[in-house]
Amino acid sequence: MSDEQPPPETGDQPMTIAEICAEHGVSRQTLHTIRANPDSGFPPAVIEPGSTRQKYPRKAVAEYFAKHPLRPGRRTDLEAGD
């Protein structure tokens, strides 16, 4: 048994929705909203043979988030009530 680590994820290796959320700091809900909008330009899913899980090409996802940086919304819970 060896203590070798698996190689880092690179290139066009497909990534799951959970991996995209963790790597790019988005919630599943935000990612769903992006994916559901056909005008967003988010890369299409690929289905690997023998699987029903949608995955997305790592490189294409990274390019999408580089072109579309996330902008946090304004916090309204700290505003004074009327």
C-alpha atoms as an extended CHARMM CRD file, in Angstrom:
* protein
*
        82  EXT
         1         1  MET       CA              0.0000000000        0.0000000000        0.0000000000  PROA      1               0.0000000000
         2         2  SER       CA              1.4910000000        3.3750000000       -1.0110000000  PROA      2               0.0000000000
         3         3  ASP       CA              0.8970000000        6.8670000000        0.3410000000  PROA      3               0.0000000000
         4         4  GLU       CA              0.8930000000        8.4450000000       -3.1130000000  PROA      4               0.0000000000
         5         5  GLN       CA             -1.7150000000       11.1200000000       -3.7740000000  PROA      5               0.0000000000
         6         6  PRO       CA             -3.7830000000       10.9830000000       -6.9520000000  PROA      6               0.0000000000
         7         7  PRO       CA             -2.7210000000       13.5120000000       -9.5970000000  PROA      7               0.0000000000
         8         8  PRO       CA             -4.3750000000       16.9230000000       -9.3880000000  PROA      8               0.0000000000
         9         9  GLU       CA             -7.4670000000       17.4510000000      -11.4980000000  PROA      9               0.0000000000
        10        10  THR       CA             -6.4770000000       19.2050000000      -14.7070000000  PROA      10              0.0000000000
        11        11  GLY       CA             -7.4260000000       19.7000000000      -18.3140000000  PROA      11              0.0000000000
        12        12  ASP       CA            -10.7770000000       18.5940000000      -19.5850000000  PROA      12              0.0000000000
        13        13  GLN       CA            -11.4630000000       16.0020000000      -16.9180000000  PROA      13              0.0000000000
        14        14  PRO       CA            -15.1930000000       16.0970000000      -16.2620000000  PROA      14              0.0000000000
        15        15  MET       CA            -16.3580000000       17.5100000000      -12.9590000000  PROA      15              0.0000000000
        16        16  THR       CA            -19.5810000000       16.9950000000      -11.0550000000  PROA      16              0.0000000000
        17        17  ILE       CA            -21.8680000000       19.7540000000       -9.8590000000  PROA      17              0.0000000000
        18        18  ALA       CA            -20.5670000000       19.3220000000       -6.3000000000  PROA      18              0.0000000000
        19        19  GLU       CA            -16.9680000000       19.6980000000       -7.5230000000  PROA      19              0.0000000000
        20        20  ILE       CA            -17.8570000000       22.8440000000       -9.4730000000  PROA      20              0.0000000000
        21        21  CYS       CA            -19.5110000000       24.3480000000       -6.3910000000  PROA      21              0.0000000000
        22        22  ALA       CA            -16.5130000000       23.5770000000       -4.1780000000  PROA      22              0.0000000000
        23        23  GLU       CA            -13.8760000000       24.7100000000       -6.6670000000  PROA      23              0.0000000000
        24        24  HSD       CA            -15.5670000000       27.9330000000       -7.7600000000  PROA      24              0.0000000000
        25        25  GLY       CA            -17.2920000000       28.9140000000       -4.5110000000  PROA      25              0.0000000000
        26        26  VAL       CA            -20.8790000000       28.8630000000       -5.7460000000  PROA      26              0.0000000000
        27        27  SER       CA            -23.9380000000       27.3180000000       -4.1880000000  PROA      27              0.0000000000
        28        28  ARG       CA            -25.8640000000       24.5260000000       -5.8920000000  PROA      28              0.0000000000
        29        29  GLN       CA            -28.8040000000       26.9150000000       -6.2510000000  PROA      29              0.0000000000
        30        30  THR       CA            -26.6710000000       29.5620000000       -8.0000000000  PROA      30              0.0000000000
        31        31  LEU       CA            -25.1680000000       26.9520000000      -10.2820000000  PROA      31              0.0000000000
        32        32  HSD       CA            -28.6350000000       25.6370000000      -11.1330000000  PROA      32              0.0000000000
        33        33  THR       CA            -29.7830000000       29.1720000000      -11.9960000000  PROA      33              0.0000000000
        34        34  ILE       CA            -26.7730000000       29.6440000000      -14.2820000000  PROA      34              0.0000000000
        35        35  ARG       CA            -27.2620000000       26.2500000000      -15.9530000000  PROA      35              0.0000000000
        36        36  ALA       CA            -31.0160000000       26.7600000000      -16.4200000000  PROA      36              0.0000000000
        37        37  ASN       CA            -30.5150000000       30.0030000000      -18.3700000000  PROA      37              0.0000000000
        38        38  PRO       CA            -29.8130000000       29.1060000000      -22.0170000000  PROA      38              0.0000000000
        39        39  ASP       CA            -28.3170000000       32.5820000000      -22.5880000000  PROA      39              0.0000000000
        40        40  SER       CA            -25.7340000000       32.1830000000      -19.8020000000  PROA      40              0.0000000000
        41        41  GLY       CA            -23.1640000000       30.4740000000      -22.0060000000  PROA      41              0.0000000000
        42        42  PHE       CA            -22.4500000000       27.7730000000      -19.4170000000  PROA      42              0.0000000000
        43        43  PRO       CA            -20.8350000000       24.7470000000      -21.0750000000  PROA      43              0.0000000000
        44        44  PRO       CA            -23.1100000000       21.8190000000      -21.9060000000  PROA      44              0.0000000000
        45        45  ALA       CA            -23.0780000000       18.6930000000      -19.7760000000  PROA      45              0.0000000000
        46        46  VAL       CA            -21.4880000000       15.4830000000      -20.9280000000  PROA      46              0.0000000000
        47        47  ILE       CA            -22.7190000000       12.0740000000      -19.8870000000  PROA      47              0.0000000000
        48        48  GLU       CA            -19.9990000000        9.4600000000      -19.5140000000  PROA      48              0.0000000000
        49        49  PRO       CA            -20.7640000000        5.9630000000      -20.8110000000  PROA      49              0.0000000000
        50        50  GLY       CA            -22.4070000000        3.8390000000      -18.1440000000  PROA      50              0.0000000000
        51        51  SER       CA            -23.4330000000        6.8330000000      -16.0210000000  PROA      51              0.0000000000
        52        52  THR       CA            -26.4790000000        9.0660000000      -15.7490000000  PROA      52              0.0000000000
        53        53  ARG       CA            -24.6470000000       11.7780000000      -13.7950000000  PROA      53              0.0000000000
        54        54  GLN       CA            -24.0990000000       15.0100000000      -15.6700000000  PROA      54              0.0000000000
        55        55  LYS       CA            -20.5240000000       16.2200000000      -15.6590000000  PROA      55              0.0000000000
        56        56  TYR       CA            -18.9180000000       19.2920000000      -17.1470000000  PROA      56              0.0000000000
        57        57  PRO       CA            -15.5060000000       19.7450000000      -18.8050000000  PROA      57              0.0000000000
        58        58  ARG       CA            -13.1610000000       21.3070000000      -16.2150000000  PROA      58              0.0000000000
        59        59  LYS       CA            -11.4420000000       23.6270000000      -18.6820000000  PROA      59              0.0000000000
        60        60  ALA       CA            -14.7290000000       24.9490000000      -20.1060000000  PROA      60              0.0000000000
        61        61  VAL       CA            -16.1220000000       25.5650000000      -16.6100000000  PROA      61              0.0000000000
        62        62  ALA       CA            -12.9590000000       27.4420000000      -15.5640000000  PROA      62              0.0000000000
        63        63  GLU       CA            -13.1700000000       29.5730000000      -18.7260000000  PROA      63              0.0000000000
        64        64  TYR       CA            -16.8390000000       30.3400000000      -18.0020000000  PROA      64              0.0000000000
        65        65  PHE       CA            -16.1150000000       31.5590000000      -14.4660000000  PROA      65              0.0000000000
        66        66  ALA       CA            -13.0930000000       33.5600000000      -15.6870000000  PROA      66              0.0000000000
        67        67  LYS       CA            -15.3570000000       35.4000000000      -18.1550000000  PROA      67              0.0000000000
        68        68  HSD       CA            -18.2670000000       35.6910000000      -15.7110000000  PROA      68              0.0000000000
        69        69  PRO       CA            -16.8920000000       36.5250000000      -12.2510000000  PROA      69              0.0000000000
        70        70  LEU       CA            -19.3570000000       36.1760000000       -9.4100000000  PROA      70              0.0000000000
        71        71  ARG       CA            -20.7180000000       39.3540000000       -7.8990000000  PROA      71              0.0000000000
        72        72  PRO       CA            -22.0870000000       38.9880000000       -4.3910000000  PROA      72              0.0000000000
        73        73  GLY       CA            -25.4600000000       40.5270000000       -3.7370000000  PROA      73              0.0000000000
        74        74  ARG       CA            -26.1150000000       43.3430000000       -1.3120000000  PROA      74              0.0000000000
        75        75  ARG       CA            -26.9270000000       42.2890000000        2.2350000000  PROA      75              0.0000000000
        76        76  THR       CA            -30.3430000000       43.4950000000        3.2060000000  PROA      76              0.0000000000
        77        77  ASP       CA            -30.4700000000       41.9030000000        6.6560000000  PROA      77              0.0000000000
        78        78  LEU       CA            -28.2730000000       44.6570000000        8.1170000000  PROA      78              0.0000000000
        79        79  GLU       CA            -30.3490000000       47.5830000000        6.8230000000  PROA      79              0.0000000000
        80        80  ALA       CA            -32.4880000000       49.5340000000        9.2620000000  PROA      80              0.0000000000
        81        81  GLY       CA            -36.1770000000       48.6800000000        9.0390000000  PROA      81              0.0000000000
        82        82  ASP       CA            -38.7840000000       51.3110000000        8.2800000000  PROA      82              0.0000000000
